[in-house]
């Protein structure tokens, strides 16, 4: 004769299933933060790779650096077109956006062009633009650009050693990491000299998840080495 489950055994099994479900859900939410952290880590490395693959220095331009009437205010200021990853926070828009763009300001006008020419980098995973100023619903913009919409990130902030600096016309700026052709990191681009905003201390970029948990991505001064914690 087969024995039936007792009420106590059924309650015990249901309790175990409930505990496992809660744990799994918690791990899933934490995974969002982990994925966001790893993505930011890899995209900063990608920015550095692009910078080292495409030298912006042109010795011919040095002639224009202190000239007037050249017709191009950006001439001689090659550093303005260094590759950079710029984080933004737009809370007055619908939807709100917390994310970043990777781009080279090729025309040196301080903004991120996508009409006359394309300045944002292409995401290698979906072949779309990494451009947080784009429309989240656009088929041309990678959803990975939007950390809040994609991963539930509710805040991003930079350490005091790398607050927003230098020349830019990009609004809602949280901070930026710029790399020269040697992979050396900066906290901004200068209108005066190329080395003005070189990192003097490591830069910590903190991601805050809606669960309250945090993760930090660090860019090392001098070398541009990038690592994450915890």
URBELBEL-V843382 format. One record per run of one state. SS is the DSSP state (H for helix, E for strand, C for the rest). FROM is the first residue (numbers start at 1). TO is the last residue. Records with the same first field share a line. If there is no record, write none. Layout:
SS=FROM-TO  FROM-TO
This chain:
C=1-6  54-58  65-77  82-82  91-96  105-119  121-121  123-128  130-140  142-142  152-152  159-159  163-172  180-184  187-197  199-202  210-213  220-225  230-230
H=7-53  59-64  78-81  143-145  147-151  160-162
E=83-90  97-104  120-120  122-122  129-129  141-141  146-146  153-158  173-179  185-186  198-198  203-209  214-219  226-229
